[in-house]
Amino acid sequence: MNNNLISIIVPVYNVDLYLRDCLDSIVNQTYRNIEIIIVDDGSSDSSGAICDEYASKDNRIKVIHQANSGVSEARNVGLDVAIGDYILFVDSDDWIDKEVCETVLDLAIEQNADVICFGRREYHLSGNVEVLAVSKPCEIEKTELIKQLVFEYGVIRTGMINKFYSSKLFRNIRFPKGRTYEDVSVFSHVVHLSNKIYVTNVVFYNYIVHEGSIMSNRFQKDGILEIIRASQDRLELLKLYYPQFVNRQIAFMLREMIIGKEVMRGSSEYPTFMKMMNNFVNEKKSRLKSVSEYSRLIWLWYYCPPLASLYVKLLNRTRK
């Protein structure tokens, strides 16, 4: 019988409407040998009190209160104190099915896998529920998974949720402080370090889709900058180990920069942004024509910049 310790890390910030459902789903796991590390990231609502309430009733729970530092630092604090053989990240406004720890631990041992990916349900504000899961269980080679992440296809997303990790993967990996879209670079590095990745078609994670998706943030200044920064981290990994995917990653970043050029126009950040974009374009000059094949927007920008500007405005208007 398996007796490995599982560390479940839960960053918490102002989620008192959802937090009890999240914590109930964790404390009621059928597999009992877990430590639950809750990092209250400076909540100003009743979230901190709810965390302490649950800790008073379950000695497997450790609560850490800290000044607001962002989800990346909250996860890092959790990783610093975690002593489990395996790591599971759960966002505090989501919840997990009660069998997840038992099932994925058995799979990790049976398959001798460093990462187990499992399915998730996405609950949209419209009431629509989307299920993301593979059609059948399989091992996935890490180069193939990196390709899926870079080319943006498949059901395995860059988020750290709905995945089960060997804790050894995080010996030298931490989340970049003060950053959003931190999963883009971190998960790619975790995949690269993994010896075996196994994907199950069982759906265990329940994710609430809030406003502020990547699509909407592509048309906001802060979102654009963070997406580009996180993508640069992944580009450096690709250049070293997966050069066959570099052009596609450059295309993604250039596409976001072309959108950012229009979003930033007229703002105080515009000159700095344009300097960054021009440096990027000059460095990648020899690749620009080839990367234009990956994106209609880049093709327009490469051959007729005014049309690219109009296209971005149309995209922005269409999403509203």
Salt bridges, closest charged atoms under 4 A:
ASP40 OD2 - HIS65 ND1 2.80
ASP52 OD1 - HIS65 NE2 2.81
GLU53 OE1 - ARG20 NH2 2.93
GLU53 OE2 - LYS57 NZ 3.37
ASP58 OD2 - ARG60 NH2 2.82
ASP80 OD1 - ARG174 NE 2.96
ASP91 OD1 - ARG75 NH2 3.32
ASP93 OD2 - HIS210 NE2 2.82
ASP97 OD2 - ARG121 NH2 3.17
ASP114 OD1 - LYS168 NZ 3.39
GLU122 OE2 - ARG120 NH2 2.57
GLU122 OE1 - HIS124 NE2 3.81
GLU130 OE1 - HIS124 NE2 3.52
GLU152 OE1 - ARG248 NH2 2.87
GLU152 OE1 - ARG255 NH2 3.67
GLU182 OE2 - ARG75 NH1 3.36
ASP183 OD1 - ARG75 NH1 2.79
GLU226 OE1 - ARG179 NE 3.63
GLU226 OE2 - ARG229 NH1 3.12
ASP233 OD2 - ARG179 NH2 2.82
GLU236 OE2 - LYS239 NZ 3.24
GLU256 OE1 - ARG218 NE 3.15
GLU256 OE2 - ARG255 NE 3.15
GLU262 OE2 - ARG265 NH2 2.98
GLU269 OE1 - LYS221 NZ 3.54
GLU283 OE1 - LYS284 NZ 3.33
